Amino acid sequence: MSIISLYETILVALTAVVFIVYHMRLYRKVRLAPLTTAIGITNHVGFMINTFQQNDSTVSAEAVTQVLNHGALHYTIGMRGFYLSVPIALWLFGPSWMLAGSLVLAAVLYRLDREA
């Protein structure tokens, strides 16, 4: 294994570690204090919008809650996948660019998740 190949392997592994650590921290934060993240507030506001109960079980508060959480989860996963395309595109220029893009993206996502 050449020096450059080893260097690239280490930088790609560091990039993966950055995203894994960031999303583990975010998951813990959402589970322990959901109203302190943008995702939690978005879900909370969705609960309050035009939710009323009828005799029909498909319009109950529980059903609306389940559908809203399901939609919010898919939206979040989709946006994270879209954001992840930036460092992957930077990988075309080299592993250093990918690592730098990952660190910048983690910082931007941290700020977005902390804003309310």
NORKA-V849207 format. One record per backbone hydrogen bond with DSSP energy under -0.5 kcal/mol. NH is the residue of the N-H (numbers start at 0). CO is the residue of the C=O. Records with the same first field share a line. If there is no record, write none. Layout:
NH=CO, CO
This chain:
5=1
6=2
7=3
8=4
9=5
10=6
11=7
12=8
13=9
14=10
15=11
16=12
17=13
18=14
19=15
20=16
21=17
22=18
23=19
24=20
25=21
26=22
27=23
28=24
29=25
30=26
31=27
32=28
35=32
36=33
37=112
40=36
41=37
42=38
43=39
44=40
45=41
46=42
47=43, 44
48=44, 45
49=47
51=49
58=55
59=56
63=59
64=60
65=61
66=62
67=63
68=64
69=65
70=66
71=67
72=68
73=69
74=70
75=71
76=72
77=73
78=74
79=75
80=76
81=77
82=78
83=79
84=80, 81
85=82
86=82
87=83
88=84
89=85
90=86
91=88
92=89
93=90
97=93
98=94
99=95
100=96
101=97
102=98
103=99
104=100
105=101
106=102
107=103
108=104
109=105
110=106
111=107
112=108
113=109
114=110
